[in-house]
């Protein structure tokens, strides 16, 4: 009985870029500040790679209150 082993083919490793890596790349390439705004947090990425976080405390507090209320109502 003749059996052959299948050769293992290495699959290319896929790398998913983080938001930070994407934003730093854009900021560096464009030479400008890249802003990513969420509901309660805004992140500014500068061409040199540093970031500034701006929190919206009122929206964050409301989201926390809503989450607590939804759990307590169950």
C-alpha positions in Angstrom: 0.0 0.0 0.0 1.5 3.2 -1.1 0.4 6.3 0.8 1.8 9.8 0.4 1.6 12.5 2.9 0.2 15.7 1.7 2.7 18.6 1.7 1.8 21.3 4.2 1.3 24.6 2.5 2.0 27.6 4.7 -0.8 30.0 4.4 0.2 33.7 4.4 -0.3 35.4 7.7 -3.0 38.0 7.5 -2.4 41.0 9.7 -5.2 43.2 10.7 -4.2 46.8 11.4 -5.4 48.4 14.5 -7.2 51.8 14.4 -4.0 53.3 16.0 -1.8 51.9 13.2 -4.2 53.1 10.5 -4.5 56.6 12.0 -0.8 57.0 12.5 -0.2 56.0 8.9 -2.7 58.4 7.7 -1.5 61.2 9.9 2.1 60.7 8.9 1.2 60.4 5.2 -1.1 63.4 5.1 1.0 65.5 7.6 -2.2 66.4 9.5 -4.2 65.4 12.6 -6.5 62.4 12.1 -9.7 62.5 14.3 -11.8 59.5 15.2 -15.0 60.5 17.1 -17.2 58.1 19.0 -20.2 58.7 21.1 -18.3 59.5 24.3 -14.6 59.5 23.2 -12.8 61.4 20.5 -9.2 60.4 19.6 -6.9 62.7 17.8 -3.8 61.1 16.3 -0.9 63.4 15.4 1.7 62.8 12.6 4.4 62.0 15.3 2.2 59.1 16.6 1.0 60.6 19.9 -2.6 60.7 20.7 -5.0 62.9 22.6 -8.2 61.6 24.2 -11.2 63.9 24.7 -13.9 62.4 26.9 -17.5 63.6 26.8 -18.4 62.9 30.4 -22.1 63.7 30.1 -22.7 61.2 27.3 -20.5 58.6 29.1 -22.4 59.0 32.3 -25.8 58.7 30.5 -24.6 55.5 28.8 -23.6 54.0 32.1 -26.9 55.0 33.7 -28.8 53.5 30.8 -26.8 50.2 31.1 -27.4 50.0 34.8 -31.1 50.7 34.4 -31.4 48.0 31.7 -29.8 45.4 34.0 -31.9 46.4 37.0 -35.1 46.2 35.0 -34.6 42.5 34.3 
